[in-house]
């Protein structure tokens, strides 16, 4: 019985020791250090520029760092304490770099093996180093294309491309669609000038077509899409052309004095909505150009005004062309009479 009592007392003492020792053991656990306010400055420069990497090291346990480093393109550069205390201070490294695009990250370990990395995955782009002048990164053109790949001469074709300037400073000097060898300015549709989508819309003649895109960034450097060659499309089908119609002609006033202003009018109608490439009236056999007074070009009212009508009796007729081979004389045969000028 005495032996059992002694064993119980011994077990109780061991348990008490373990309970009292547990907080002390927990205190000994190591916390990883922290990297705060990481920075690299400047982000653009030349091979003569001194680039300064800085980061704040803080350790919750007050442990000193075994190392604080900045990695540029995978190469480690040691950082030195610039201000504060070793376990809670600002660390700095001064660097010169070769030309090109670089990337960096920070890494530290404390004297008990705790570590931290910033960023924890990947690397921060930069600095961007030029040889004699600060490096200008080329803009990027993506998602270039045309809507639609097929259609007719009456269809509207919209060319679209996305422009992105990674330096994000000056807006582009130009974004152009080169269609069948001819440059056309594109306009910003969405986003910002340095990170947006540009459009150009047009009609096209029947037949196959080809295109590519060109952009000049704010510094005048050129980028194309595709980098070489061109893109094919769209295939445009021919649509049979309809002859224009001339309707409701009149001259006002039909009777006037030698100093009266006479106005000749005619309504132009084209089923294809082709604007007239030629709009003429022949008064007493003399041709005169007519101008649009109302309505769209392919379906409008055209007029000619004059005070140069000499003599008493006159005649006239109209002649129009739609630019695609369609013509119309009105009347098709003969002439209209008027105006009559009284003296």
C-alpha positions as CSV (number, residue, x, y, z in Angstrom):
1,X,0.0,0.0,0.0
2,X,2.9,2.3,0.9
3,X,4.5,1.5,-2.5
4,X,1.3,2.4,-4.4
5,X,1.0,5.7,-2.5
6,X,4.6,6.6,-3.3
7,X,4.0,5.9,-7.0
8,X,1.0,8.1,-7.0
9,X,2.9,10.9,-5.4
10,X,5.7,10.6,-7.9
11,X,3.3,10.7,-10.8
12,X,1.6,13.8,-9.5
13,X,5.0,15.6,-9.1
14,X,5.9,14.8,-12.7
15,X,2.5,16.0,-14.0
16,X,2.9,19.2,-12.1
17,X,6.3,19.8,-13.5
18,X,5.0,19.3,-17.1
19,X,2.1,21.6,-16.5
20,X,4.4,24.3,-15.1
21,X,7.0,23.8,-17.9
22,X,4.5,24.1,-20.8
23,X,4.2,27.9,-20.9
24,X,8.0,28.2,-20.8
25,X,8.2,25.8,-23.8
26,X,5.6,27.8,-25.7
27,X,7.6,31.0,-25.2
28,X,10.5,29.4,-26.9
29,X,8.6,29.0,-30.3
30,X,10.2,31.1,-33.0
31,X,8.1,33.6,-35.1
32,X,9.1,34.5,-38.6
33,X,10.4,38.0,-39.1
34,X,8.5,40.6,-41.1
35,X,9.5,42.6,-44.2
36,X,7.7,46.0,-44.4
37,X,7.6,48.9,-46.8
38,X,9.8,47.3,-49.5
39,X,10.9,49.7,-52.3
40,X,13.2,50.1,-55.2
41,X,14.0,53.6,-56.5
42,X,14.2,54.9,-59.2
43,X,12.3,52.4,-61.3
44,X,13.7,53.9,-64.6
45,X,17.2,55.1,-65.3
46,X,20.5,54.4,-67.1
47,X,23.5,52.2,-66.4
48,X,25.0,55.1,-64.5
49,X,22.0,55.5,-62.2
50,X,22.3,54.2,-58.6
51,X,19.3,52.2,-57.7
52,X,18.4,52.0,-54.0
53,X,16.6,49.0,-52.5
54,X,15.1,49.5,-49.0
55,X,13.0,47.4,-46.6
56,X,12.1,47.5,-42.9
57,X,13.0,44.4,-41.0
58,X,11.0,43.6,-37.8
59,X,11.1,40.4,-35.7
60,X,8.3,39.8,-33.2
61,X,10.8,37.9,-30.9
62,X,13.4,40.5,-31.1
63,X,15.8,38.1,-33.0
64,X,18.6,39.6,-35.0
65,X,18.7,39.0,-38.7
66,X,21.1,36.4,-40.0
67,X,20.8,38.0,-43.4
68,X,18.7,40.6,-45.2
69,X,19.0,40.5,-49.0
70,X,17.5,41.9,-52.2
71,X,17.5,39.6,-55.2
72,X,17.7,41.2,-58.7
73,X,17.2,38.8,-61.6
74,X,17.9,36.0,-59.1
75,X,21.2,37.4,-57.9
76,X,21.5,38.2,-54.1
77,X,22.7,41.6,-52.9
78,X,23.3,42.0,-49.1
79,X,21.5,44.9,-47.4
80,X,23.0,46.9,-44.5
81,X,21.3,48.5,-41.6
82,X,20.6,52.2,-42.5
83,X,18.7,53.3,-39.4
84,X,17.0,51.9,-36.3
85,X,18.1,48.8,-34.5
86,X,19.2,45.5,-36.0
87,X,16.1,43.6,-34.9
88,X,13.8,46.6,-35.9
89,X,15.4,48.8,-38.5
90,X,15.6,50.0,-42.1
91,X,18.0,48.1,-44.4
92,X,19.4,49.4,-47.6
93,X,21.4,48.3,-50.7
94,X,22.8,50.6,-53.4
95,X,23.1,49.0,-56.9
96,X,24.1,49.7,-60.4
97,X,22.6,47.5,-63.1
98,X,23.2,46.5,-66.7
99,X,20.7,47.7,-69.4
100,X,17.4,45.8,-69.8
101,X,14.3,44.9,-67.9
102,X,14.9,43.5,-64.4
103,X,12.9,42.1,-61.5
104,X,13.5,41.9,-57.8
105,X,12.3,40.5,-54.5
106,X,13.5,40.7,-50.8
107,X,14.5,37.8,-48.5
108,X,15.5,37.5,-44.8
109,X,16.3,35.0,-42.1
110,X,16.6,35.5,-38.4
111,X,19.3,33.9,-36.3
112,X,16.9,31.1,-35.3
113,X,16.0,30.1,-38.9
114,X,12.7,31.9,-39.3
115,X,12.4,33.4,-42.8
116,X,10.3,35.7,-44.9
117,X,10.2,36.7,-48.6
118,X,8.5,39.7,-50.3
119,X,6.7,39.1,-52.5
120,X,6.1,35.5,-51.3
121,X,5.6,34.4,-54.9
122,X,7.2,35.8,-58.1
123,X,9.1,39.0,-58.4
124,X,8.4,42.7,-58.8
125,X,9.0,44.1,-62.4
126,X,11.8,46.7,-62.5
127,X,14.0,48.6,-62.6
128,X,14.1,49.4,-66.3
129,X,17.6,50.4,-67.3
130,X,18.6,52.2,-70.5
131,X,22.1,52.7,-71.8
132,X,22.4,56.4,-72.2
133,X,18.8,57.5,-71.7
134,X,16.1,55.9,-69.5
135,X,14.6,52.8,-71.0
136,X,11.3,53.1,-72.9
137,X,9.4,49.8,-72.8
138,X,7.6,49.1,-76.1
139,X,3.8,49.3,-76.0
140,X,1.9,46.1,-76.5
141,X,-0.8,45.5,-79.2
142,X,-3.2,42.6,-78.6
143,X,-6.6,41.3,-79.6
144,X,-6.4,42.7,-83.1
145,X,-9.1,41.7,-85.6
146,X,-12.0,42.8,-87.8
147,X,-15.8,42.4,-87.4
148,X,-16.9,40.7,-89.7
149,X,-14.8,38.2,-91.6
150,X,-17.3,38.1,-94.4
151,X,-19.9,40.5,-95.8
152,X,-21.0,42.6,-98.7
153,X,-20.1,46.0,-100.0
154,X,-23.0,47.4,-98.0
155,X,-21.6,46.0,-94.7
156,X,-19.8,48.1,-92.1
157,X,-16.5,46.5,-91.0
158,X,-14.9,47.4,-87.7
159,X,-11.2,47.0,-87.0
160,X,-10.3,46.7,-83.3
161,X,-7.1,46.4,-81.3
162,X,-6.1,46.7,-77.7
163,X,-3.2,49.1,-76.8
164,X,-1.2,49.0,-73.6
165,X,1.8,51.2,-72.6
166,X,3.5,49.6,-69.6
167,X,5.3,52.9,-68.8
168,X,1.8,54.6,-68.7
169,X,3.2,58.1,-69.2
170,X,2.4,59.9,-72.4
171,X,-0.6,59.0,-74.6
172,X,0.2,57.3,-77.9
173,X,1.0,59.5,-80.8
174,X,-1.0,57.3,-83.2
175,X,-2.8,54.0,-83.3
176,X,-3.6,53.0,-86.9
177,X,-5.2,50.2,-88.9
178,X,-3.4,49.6,-92.2
179,X,-6.1,48.3,-94.6
180,X,-4.9,47.2,-98.1
181,X,-1.8,49.4,-97.6
182,X,-3.7,52.5,-96.6
183,X,-3.3,53.9,-93.0
184,X,-6.4,54.9,-91.1
185,X,-6.5,56.6,-87.7
186,X,-8.2,54.6,-85.0
187,X,-10.3,56.2,-82.1
188,X,-10.4,55.2,-78.5
189,X,-13.5,53.2,-77.8
190,X,-13.0,52.1,-74.1
191,X,-10.4,52.3,-71.3
192,X,-7.7,54.9,-71.2
193,X,-5.5,56.2,-73.9
194,X,-2.6,54.2,-72.6
195,X,-4.6,51.0,-71.8
196,X,-7.6,50.9,-74.0
197,X,-9.4,49.5,-77.1
198,X,-9.2,51.4,-80.4
199,X,-11.7,51.1,-83.3
200,X,-11.9,52.0,-87.0
201,X,-15.1,51.4,-89.0
202,X,-15.5,51.5,-92.8
203,X,-17.1,50.0,-95.8
204,X,-15.0,48.0,-98.3
205,X,-15.0,47.2,-102.0
206,X,-15.8,43.7,-103.2
207,X,-12.9,41.3,-103.1
208,X,-10.3,40.0,-100.6
209,X,-8.6,42.3,-98.1
210,X,-5.6,42.4,-95.7
211,X,-4.7,44.5,-92.7
212,X,-2.3,45.0,-89.8
213,X,-2.0,47.5,-86.9
214,X,0.7,50.1,-86.1
215,X,1.1,52.2,-82.9
216,X,3.5,54.9,-82.0
217,X,3.9,55.4,-78.2
218,X,4.3,58.7,-76.5
219,X,8.1,58.6,-77.1
220,X,7.6,57.8,-80.8
221,X,8.7,54.1,-80.7
222,X,6.8,51.9,-83.1
223,X,5.1,48.5,-82.5
224,X,3.0,46.4,-84.9
225,X,0.5,43.6,-84.8
226,X,1.4,41.1,-86.0
227,X,5.1,41.6,-85.6
228,X,5.7,40.5,-89.2
229,X,3.4,40.1,-92.1
230,X,-0.3,40.8,-92.1
231,X,-3.7,39.4,-91.4
232,X,-6.2,38.4,-94.1
233,X,-9.8,39.4,-94.3
234,X,-12.5,40.2,-94.7
235,X,-13.9,38.6,-97.8
236,X,-16.3,41.1,-99.3
237,X,-19.0,40.0,-101.8
238,X,-20.2,42.1,-104.6
239,X,-23.8,43.4,-104.6
240,X,-25.5,44.2,-107.9
241,X,-25.8,48.0,-108.3
242,X,-29.2,49.7,-108.6
243,X,-29.5,52.7,-110.8
244,X,-30.4,55.9,-108.9
245,X,-33.8,57.5,-109.4
246,X,-34.6,61.2,-109.9
247,X,-38.1,62.4,-108.9
248,X,-40.3,65.4,-108.3
249,X,-38.3,68.0,-110.3
250,X,-39.4,71.6,-110.3
251,X,-38.2,75.1,-110.9
252,X,-39.3,78.0,-108.7
253,X,-40.6,80.5,-109.7
254,X,-41.8,79.1,-113.0
255,X,-42.2,82.7,-114.2
256,X,-39.9,85.6,-113.3
257,X,-38.2,88.8,-114.1
258,X,-34.6,89.2,-115.5
259,X,-33.3,89.8,-111.9
260,X,-35.2,86.9,-110.3
261,X,-33.5,84.1,-108.5
262,X,-34.5,80.7,-110.0
263,X,-34.2,77.5,-108.0
264,X,-34.1,74.1,-109.7
265,X,-34.9,71.1,-107.4
266,X,-34.9,67.4,-107.8
267,X,-35.1,64.4,-105.4
268,X,-32.3,61.8,-105.6
269,X,-33.1,58.2,-104.5
270,X,-30.6,55.3,-104.6
271,X,-31.7,51.9,-103.4
272,X,-28.1,51.1,-102.4
273,X,-27.8,54.5,-100.5
274,X,-24.9,55.4,-102.8
275,X,-24.2,59.1,-102.7
276,X,-24.0,60.7,-106.1
277,X,-20.5,61.1,-107.5
278,X,-21.9,63.5,-110.1
279,X,-25.0,65.8,-109.7
280,X,-25.6,68.1,-112.6
281,X,-28.3,70.2,-114.2
282,X,-28.0,71.4,-117.8
283,X,-29.8,74.7,-118.3
284,X,-30.0,75.7,-122.0
285,X,-27.4,73.0,-122.6
286,X,-24.9,74.6,-120.0
287,X,-23.9,72.2,-117.2
288,X,-24.1,73.4,-113.5
289,X,-23.3,71.4,-110.3
290,X,-26.1,70.8,-107.9
291,X,-25.8,70.7,-104.1
292,X,-27.6,68.7,-101.4
293,X,-30.2,70.8,-99.5
294,X,-31.8,68.2,-97.3
295,X,-31.8,64.5,-96.4
296,X,-28.9,62.0,-96.5
297,X,-26.6,62.0,-99.5
298,X,-28.1,58.7,-100.9
299,X,-31.7,60.0,-100.5
300,X,-31.8,63.7,-100.6
301,X,-33.0,66.9,-102.2
302,X,-30.5,68.6,-104.6
303,X,-30.8,72.2,-105.8
304,X,-29.2,74.7,-108.1
305,X,-29.9,78.5,-107.8
306,X,-29.1,81.1,-110.4
307,X,-29.9,84.6,-111.6
308,X,-28.1,84.1,-114.8
309,X,-31.0,83.2,-117.0
310,X,-31.1,85.3,-120.1
311,X,-33.8,85.3,-122.7
312,X,-37.5,84.5,-122.5
313,X,-37.8,80.8,-123.0
314,X,-35.5,78.1,-121.4
315,X,-35.1,74.4,-121.0
316,X,-33.3,72.0,-118.7
317,X,-32.6,68.4,-117.7
318,X,-30.7,66.5,-114.9
319,X,-27.9,64.0,-115.0
320,X,-26.6,62.0,-111.9
321,X,-24.1,59.2,-111.4
322,X,-23.9,57.1,-108.2
323,X,-20.1,56.3,-108.4
324,X,-20.6,52.6,-109.1
325,X,-21.6,52.8,-112.7
326,X,-25.2,53.7,-112.2
327,X,-26.4,56.7,-114.1
328,X,-29.7,58.6,-114.6
329,X,-30.8,61.3,-117.0
330,X,-34.1,63.1,-116.1
331,X,-36.1,63.1,-118.3
332,X,-34.6,60.1,-120.0
333,X,-35.5,61.6,-123.3
334,X,-36.1,65.2,-124.1
335,X,-36.1,68.2,-121.8
336,X,-38.1,70.1,-119.3
337,X,-39.3,73.6,-120.2
338,X,-38.9,76.7,-118.0
339,X,-38.6,79.1,-116.5
340,X,-40.2,81.9,-118.5
341,X,-38.6,85.3,-118.1
342,X,-40.7,88.3,-118.8
343,X,-39.3,91.8,-119.7
